[in-house]
Amino acid sequence: MSRSATLALLAGLAGATAAGERAAPAQEAPVVESADDTVYADEPYWYKPGHPLHPAQAEEIRTQPGFVVERVVSVPEELGSWTALTADGKGRLIAAAQQRGGLFRVTPPGPGQLDEARVEVLGGAATRVGWSHGLLAAGQDLYVTVAEENETAPAGLYRLADRDGDEQFESLERLLELEAVGEHGPHALVADAAGEWLYLIGGNGLAPPAGIERRRTVATTGTDHLMPPGFDSSRYTPAGWVVRFRPDGSGRELVASGLRNAYDLAFNRLGDLFSFDSDMEWDLGAPWYRPTRVCHLVSGAELGWRGDAAKWPAHYEDSVPPVIDIGPGSPTGISFGYGAAFPPRYREALFVGDWTFGAIHAVHLRPEGAGYAAEFEEFAGGPGLPVTDLVVGGDGALYFVVGGRRLRSALYRIRYVGDEPISDGAAREPVVPPLHALRRRLEAHHGSIAPETAGAVWPHLGHPDRLVRYAARVALEARPAAAWTARALGEEDPSSALTALLALARQGEPAVLPRVLARASALPWDELSGEQRLTALRVYELALARAGDRSDGTEDVASVLRGRFPDPNEGVSRELARLLCHLGDTSMIEPLLERMSRDSGERPFLGLASFARNPKYGQAIRDILESAPLVGRMHYAQMLLWIREGWGWDQRRRYFESIADAKAHSRGGYTYLNLWDRIRDRALLYVPKDRRGELASIDAPRTALSEEVPVPVGPGRSWTREEALSLVEGGLGGRDPEAGRRAYRAAGCSLCHRIAGEGGSTGPDLSALGERFSVPDIVDSILDPSRTIAYAYRVHVVETRDGRTLSGRIASRDGEVTRIAENLMRPGESVAVPNATIRRERPVPVSTMPSGLADVLNADELLDLLAYLVSGAGPAD
């Protein structure tokens, strides 16, 4: 059989799910052959169609009324875990796997003909690439990002070409050289409407490709976000970026930076670029936590992601705010519904995939000002649905694939079968709103040093629309600051002056920054809006951070700012506290202690009904989303670390009592309590040694983590995968949740993992484990934890040029410093290692989670544990 032989794969394995449509009868899994005579034999029993342990049955998937979900292909384990998907323009799909080479072409079946799904293993040059997080079919070419380490193709962006039209790729060319950093490395790419430019997105673990010819994002020098002792202040770094280039790899431009780990990109009809960026769910409840967000990637966008606690808040004027916050999750593939045979509302929607909660959200955008406003709803979701990528097929269906991290994959599609009229497919001529047109005219100056730039953009520095101001300032900053310093300092209009001073604080020489501070202090504070006050405080922050020894007039600045605290706007008050504490103003101790005592918790994600719709996992998820982290209290406690002197003893006691109370009565992400300890431990260093013990004794009572670990009932055994899965054939229903909790703790899981807000903080939070992992996947993770190690939990060994060896997780990395968390039990603490001193770095292929933890459990205890994990500790399961 030739390598391009069509594989009649998995006939009938997908089942329709809407009311009124019967699922296709289960059939035996077929044999899959490839040209190298390897035969992928019948799959194990738990992978057979219809078995409850198979990845999500189509009928288990929730979707909107009028839509049906069909499982088109169940991917044999030997074909890897599919993470990337593209439509080839001929009604077919091409897929790639994360942990193996080779590409796969899928010919979808017609409606009601699921037994005709066909899959072929592509031959020729396609056999040399894979390990991919991004595919793009463009005419006769196929672009592939290789993101994972492998022995065949170095990481980078490749172009496969089919020159003779035989639908096989003969040539392979590496267009961009990139590092193999896996899940936080090179991701997806997309072409603009004209096909003139390709846009590639990279995660925060990856440096941009070499040979950047133009930077639309404007780099700055020095500190760009002030943080107190124990927390690093941040510097500009282009990690988490978008680069565009010609189809041959030339003309490279840095378009956007400051993302965390966005996976995919999509253009709307107006030609605007969007992405879906991730949060750091560990930090839920911390002042710097940013939920998953849909981002409008305007020209020169800076999104403000920084390592550790130094992430920029969304209100920073020199960043681009999110279009909409979605909430906790792990963003993956995205696609507009253009070309889908859907009702207009969904045809125009942006569909975004969430790996953690097994969901696809429909984001409904509408132009507002120079940008967009949005609302969202869950479009599809269900357990066992870790979405990795999605695309509209040539048949008008929305296709999506699940998998990642060696999870078993399946390809699904969503069709509309309701009564509402669907779009006729005719392309509408987009009408560019006036402010969008103005923004684009200003963006045309980005990266240009032409003398006329300042004159063209200056009238728009004070525009009421934030994105118009942003576009004007980015253009201005491309010009040498000396050419417009005098005009910025002399600008009389407060609105224009604020933006001009911000640009000067970012780009001006240190010698001019005291003049920036003086001019900012002269602005009519009482006449400024809340948004303008935040911009003024951002000017102060940057100027103070970068003025160095020239900031002799800081007492005058403190006097001005002291008279402005507190402010009716809580955000303004928090930024005033940052600056006054940084200046060592002891008058802030008492008012900030009083504010700490008043904070009873913020619920930033209350009302996210889409997460609560799942009756199986809703309560456990609600317990997390609706918790009451003490965001304000943590912020003020952190800011007070700047003030080492001037405390009364009663004030110190109240400070530590407030922290102890927060640890005892508030909840957040799994580093939340570690962060309180980090603040507390730093504050203790400033207490006189002879009285330190008195305050050190003020702490939260022992928590559930400190409870005595129960002894397993046993007798245990050395469990094999087959033995464990055979237990589950009878199902997991009817298990006692309390018995599950006991088994969870007896196996030692609670020492490192949180579930429903309880447990340790060394490993991943398991509250939503059952949303994305099937039972076999959970069993694999327990019995063979080194099989797949997530990027965030991988241990690295770093050797320095002076002979030191450090091991731990890479907490963060920028252009100058790599931070290593050596103590895995305290992931919030890290050691800074200058990048220039690193001689060698290598990942450790062994998980920090020991194998054999379940071997202490008997059969009933193992079943209790699995039920507890699958249900997310939810008693309603």
C-alpha positions, -999 to +999 in steps of 0.1 A: +000+000+000+014+034-009+021+060+018-006+082+005-032+054+007-065+065+020-073+050+054-109+040+060-105+051+096-131+045+124-162+042+104-192+052+124-173+062+155-190+096+158-225+099+171-249+127+164-262+143+196-291+166+191-326+156+201-342+137+173-309+123+158-298+088+168-262+081+174-246+058+147-243+022+159-209+013+174-185-007+151-152-024+155-122-002+153-105-008+120-068-016+112-049+015+101-020+009+077+009+031+066+035+029+038+063+017+061+043-015+067+035-005+103+001-018+112-018+001+139-038-029+152-072-029+168-073-005+197-075-017+234-110-023+246-113+011+264-108+028+230-136+009+213-165+031+201-193+034+226-172+024+256-177+048+285-139+054+288-136+066+252-130+104+248-163+123+249-192+106+232-209+132+209-241+129+228-223+140+260-213+174+245-235+204+253-242+229+226-266+256+216-302+248+204-303+238+168-268+224+166-256+188+166-222+174+175-207+145+156-175+126+163-159+122+129-127+105+138-114+087+169-076+089+166-057+057+174-031+062+201-004+053+177-012+084+156-004+107+185-023+134+202-036+159+177-030+196+185-031+215+152-057+217+125-061+235+092-086+234+062-068+229+029-093+247+006-105+215-010-130+204+017-104+185+036-085+190+069-049+185+078-039+176+114-006+173+133+003+157+166+021+172+195+045+143+204+051+126+171+061+133+135+039+131+104+008+149+091-026+135+085-052+145+059-089+140+068-117+138+042-148+145+063-180+125+055-212+141+043-241+147+067-253+114+081-225+095+065-200+092+094-188+058+082-172+075+052-146+095+072-112+090+056-078+096+070-044+093+052-009+096+065+008+121+042+040+110+026+070+127+010+085+156+029+055+156+053+070+127+071+099+149+083+078+173+103+052+172+130+055+179+168+034+209+158+013+236+175+003+253+142-006+245+106-017+268+078-027+256+043-021+283+017-027+273-019-003+246-028+018+252+003+015+241+039+032+259+068+040+239+099+054+251+132+076+225+149+075+233+186+087+201+204+121+186+207+126+158+182+154+141+163+142+148+128+133+185+124+148+213+144+122+236+159+110+264+136+086+274+109+086+252+078+070+255+044+060+223+025+054+227-012+034+205-037+049+217-070+036+189-093+000+188-081+000+152-069-012+163-034+020+152-018+046+176-006+080+172-023+100+200-008+106+212+028+121+246+037+128+260+071+118+297+070+123+307+106+147+292+132+130+290+166+137+272+199+120+239+209+103+250+241+070+231+236+038+244+251+051+279+257+069+281+223+060+286+187+023+282+181-002+289+153+000+312+123-025+329+100-025+348+067-040+382+061-069+385+037-047+393+007-022+365+015+006+390+015+016+386+051+018+356+075+015+362+113+031+338+138+024+338+175+050+326+201+046+319+238+063+336+267+091+309+268+103+318+233+124+346+220+113+362+187+131+349+155+163+366+144+163+391+117+135+414+128+136+444+104+110+466+119+095+468+154+060+482+156+061+477+194+083+503+210+109+490+234+118+509+265+149+509+287+148+504+325+121+494+350+086+495+337+066+484+368+076+492+403+074+463+428+083+463+465+112+443+481+108+406+476+091+410+443+111+419+412+102+451+393+098+443+356+116+454+325+105+453+289+108+419+271+092+409+238+083+374+251+047+364+242+048+380+207+034+382+172+057+385+142+046+390+106+066+382+075+062+375+038+053+340+027+090+334+020+100+344+055+114+378+045+104+413+058+100+403+095+082+427+118+075+425+155+038+434+156+028+428+192+043+417+225+034+412+262+012+381+257+016+352+281+009+321+260-017+328+234-020+298+211-038+310+180-047+341+159-077+351+137-085+381+115-120+395+114-137+410+083-124+445+091-088+431+090-083+434+128-062+407+145-074+388+176-060+363+200-071+344+232-045+348+259-040+327+290-039+336+326-016+322+353-043+304+372-020+298+401-023+336+409-061+337+411-068+361+439-036+380+437-037+417+427-019+410+395-040+381+384-053+385+348-080+361+336-080+345+302-088+373+278-097+380+242-071+405+229-073+429+200-038+429+186-035+464+172-003+475+155+024+479+182+003+462+209+019+457+243-003+435+265+018+438+297+026+402+306+056+400+329+070+372+350+059+366+386+040+394+402+051+422+379+023+418+353+009+451+342-027+459+353-051+465+323-055+501+332-019+510+323-022+535+295+008+522+276-008+488+272-037+475+252-067+465+274-085+432+267-117+432+247-133+409+272-122+387+301-134+352+299-123+337+332-100+308+343-090+284+316-063+274+291-068+291+257-061+271+226-074+273+190-096+302+178-115+309+146-142+332+133-173+315+120-170+329+085-179+303+060-200+283+085-235+273+076-247+289+108-273+315+117-258+350+113-251+355+151-228+325+151-214+329+116-200+363+128-188+350+161-152+344+172-150+308+185-123+302+212-113+269+226-106+262+263-085+231+271-089+232+309-127+234+311-134+214+279-153+242+262-157+263+231-170+299+237-187+320+211-175+356+215-198+382+199-178+413+190-191+447+180-172+478+170-170+504+197-148+535+193-115+525+177-118+490+191-144+465+202-168+455+229-179+420+234-201+394+252-196+357+252-215+324+258-206+288+260-211+273+225-201+237+232-186+219+262-185+187+282-163+163+301-134+147+283-132+176+258-098+192+260-101+213+229-068+220+211-077+235+178-107+244+156-115+255+121-144+260+098-145+233+071-155+235+035-188+219+042-199+248+066-194+228+098-171+239+127-145+212+132-125+208+164-100+184+177-093+173+213-060+161+227-027+175+239-002+162+265-006+126+250-043+126+257-063+105+233-076+125+204-108+127+185-120+150+157-156+164+160-178+187+140-207+209+149-235+213+123-266+235+124-298+216+118-323+241+133-350+261+117-334+295+118-323+308+083-286+304+079-263+329+061-261+324+024-223+326+024-220+358+004-192+379+017-203+413+030-183+444+021-170+455+055-176+491+065-147+505+085-160+527+114-145+562+114-124+558+146-111+525+132-100+543+101-083+571+122-065+545+142-052+528+111-040+561+096-020+567+128-007+531+128+008+537+093+034+558+110+045+530+134+081+522+132+088+553+111+114+579+121+102+604+094+103+640+107+067+646+098+055+618+121+053+640+152+032+667+135+008+641+120+001+623+153+003+651+179-032+664+174-045+629+184-025+624+216-054+637+237-081+619+218-109+606+241-105+571+226-078+551+243-068+531+212-065+563+191-042+578+218-023+545+219-017+545+181-006+582+182+018+576+211+034+545+196+041+565+164+055+594+184+079+571+204+095+558+172+110+593+167+141+603+188+128+617+221+151+647+219+131+659+188+099+663+207+109+667+244+104+705+245+070+702+229+059+675+254+070+695+284+053+726+271+020+711+260-008+730+278-038+708+270-040+684+299-052+654+278-025+658+252+001+666+279-006+633+297+000+612+267+031+632+257+045+630+292+039+592+292+058+589+260+086+610+274+087+590+307+091+559+286+117+572+261+134+603+276+169+604+290+172+602+328+182+639+329+148+650+317+127+629+340+127+653+370+111+678+346+085+652+337+077+648+374+074+685+379+051+689+349+029+660+360+026+676+394+014+708+378-015+692+360-050+701+373-057+670+393-092+679+403-102+683+367-089+649+356-111+619+351-104+586+368-088+573+337-066+604+333-055+602+369-044+566+364-024+578+333-008+606+354+002+581+381+017+558+354+038+588+343+050+593+379+058+555+382+079+554+351+097+587+358+105+577+394+117+543+384+141+556+358+153+590+371+178+573+394+200+597+414+184+626+396+151+621+416+162+645+444+129+662+444+110+631+455+099+647+488+080+673+468+064+645+447+054+627+479+039+659+493+018+663+461+007+627+460-001+626+498-027+652+493-044+631+467-049+600+488-074+584+491-093+588+458-130+578+451-116+554+424-102+524+442-077+518+413-064+553+417-060+548+455-040+516+449-016+532+425-012+562+449-003+537+476+023+521+453+040+554+447+038+568+482+051+536+498+079+534+472+088+569+483+089+557+519+060+579+531+054+566+567+021+585+568+006+557+547+010+530+573-022+538+593-046+544+564-034+513+545-038+492+577-073+505+580-080+496+543-066+461+549-090+456+578-120+467+557-113+443+527-138+415+529-130+399+496-135+405+459-154+381+436-141+391+402-157+361+384-191+359+400-218+353+375-198+333+349-229+311+343-213+293+314-189+275+337-217+266+361-239+250+334-222+217+336-242+199+363-214+175+369-187+199+377-205+231+383-203+232+421-166+225+424-159+252+397-182+277+414-164+271+447-133+284+430-148+311+408-170+325+435-143+324+463-135+357+480-098+364+476-086+394+496-072+412+465-071+447+481-057+435+514-029+417+496-021+447+475-018+471+505+001+445+525+026+441+496+030+479+492+038+484+528+069+462+524+086+493+511+083+510+545+108+495+569+109+523+596+083+544+613+060+516+625+044+515+659+044+482+677+006+480+676+006+488+639+031+459+633+009+435+653-023+446+633-004+440+601+005+404+609-029+397+624-045+409+591-023+385+571-031+356+595-068+363+591-065+364+553-047+330+553-074+315+575-105+328+558-098+336+521-092+315+491-077+319+457-054+301+433-030+275+445-001+299+451-025+323+470-014+312+505+022+310+494+020+346+484+007+356+518+036+337+533+060+354+510+048+388+521+047+378+557+083+364+557+096+395+540+079+418+566+094+398+594+129+406+582+122+443+590+112+436+626+139+440+653+154+406+659+148+407+697+110+410+691+107+391+658+095+359+675+065+376+690+051+385+656+062+353+640+039+334+663+009+353+648-002+330+620-032+312+606-044+280+623-035+246+609-054+239+577-067+207+561-033+203+545-018+199+580-043+172+591-028+139+599-027+119+566-050+088+570-035+053+567-048+034+536-071+005+543-052-017+519-038-041+512-023-024+483-007-038+452+016-028+423-012-016+400-008-019+363-027+002+338-047-028+326-057-039+361-067-004+371-088+001+340-105-033+343-119-021+377-136+008+359-156-013+335-184-015+360-185+023+362-177+049+389-212+058+400-224+055+436-190+060+452-189+078+486-173+113+482-159+112+517-143+079+509-128+094+478-114+123+499-099+098+523-083+079+495-070+111+479-053+121+511-041+086+519-023+084+486-006+116+493-023+136+466-033+164+489+002+172+499+009+187+464-024+192+447-055+213+454-090+201+445-121+223+452-099+247+471-083+221+495-047+208+494-012+217+486+003+240+460+032+221+444+013+204+416-015+214+393-050+222+406-072+191+400-106+207+404-114+205+367-094+173+359-125+154+348-134+181+324-105+174+301-091+140+310-107+106+304-103+079+330-075+062+311-057+095+310-061+100+347-049+065+354-018+071+331-010+103+350-012+085+384+007+053+374+032+069+350+036+106+360+067+110+338+048+100+307+039+137+301+052+166+321+035+200+316+058+229+308+050+248+340+059+218+362+091+206+344+123+208+364+154+222+347+190+219+356+209+252+350+247+254+351+264+288+353+297+299+340+310+303+376+304+266+383+271+268+401+243+242+394+207+251+402+177+229+397+140+238+398+112+252+377+117+281+354+095+306+371+100+334+345+124+346+319+130+378+301+158+392+280+181+396+310+172+373+338+159+337+343+142+331+376+144+295+390+120+282+417+143+258+436+120+250+464+091+231+448+071+234+479+072+272+477+068+279+440+063+317+446+100+320+456+127+321+430+164+329+424+174+353+397+202+341+374+214+366+347+211+350+313+246+360+303+259+337+331+241+306+320+264+281+304+240+252+300+204+244+306+186+210+303+151+197+312+148+168+336+127+140+319+114+127+353+083+141+370+086+155+405+055+134+412+067+099+424+054+068+407+036+042+428+015+065+449-016+044+442+001+012+451-009+017+488-046+015+479-069-015+475-094-019+447-122+000+464-099+028+474-086+032+439-121+034+426-130+059+452-100+080+443-108+079+406-144+089+412-133+117+435-109+131+408-134+127+379-161+145+398-139+173+409-147+164+446-183+171+438-208+151+459-235+155+432-218+132+408 
